[in-house]
Amino acid sequence: MPLRRPRSAEAQAATRDITAAVLKTMTALVQRLERQGLASRSADPKDGRVSLVATTDAGHELLAERHRAQRARVADLLAELPEQDVQALSEAMHTALPIVRCMLREATSPRTTRGGTAS
């Protein structure tokens, strides 16, 4: 289904308000990450209106540490379960994971309409 512009002035104003709020929130988030040394921002050489945001080495280290902590927490929780529950979870994950991956691919890929054009 192709994207459509809101038809009424009211709907257009609501869309502008939402977009402005999202951009304001995103800007504040990026500024906070910059102050913490977790991200850096640079101008897009192709479009001066756009800022490119990248994770710094400190940001990568923090993400890696959080991932390690998360994996350790899951391992601790699984260790507390009876073996039959761990086996049931494993079987459920083997079934669910391909479905979730497919859903994610579909959600992030361009959609094609009946006429063959991407939306």
Sequence and secondary structure as in RCSB ss.txt:
>XXXX:A:sequence
MPLRRPRSAEAQAATRDITAAVLKTMTALVQRLERQGLASRSADPKDGRVSLVATTDAGHELLAERHRAQRARVA
DLLAELPEQDVQALSEAMHTALPIVRCMLREATSPRTTRGGTAS
>XXXX:A:secstr
      SSHHHHHHHHHHHHHHHHHHHHHHHHHHHTTSEEEEEETTEEEEEEEEE HHHHHHHHHHHHHHHHHHH
HHHHTS HHHHHHHHHHHHHHHHHHHHHHHHHHS  B TTS B 
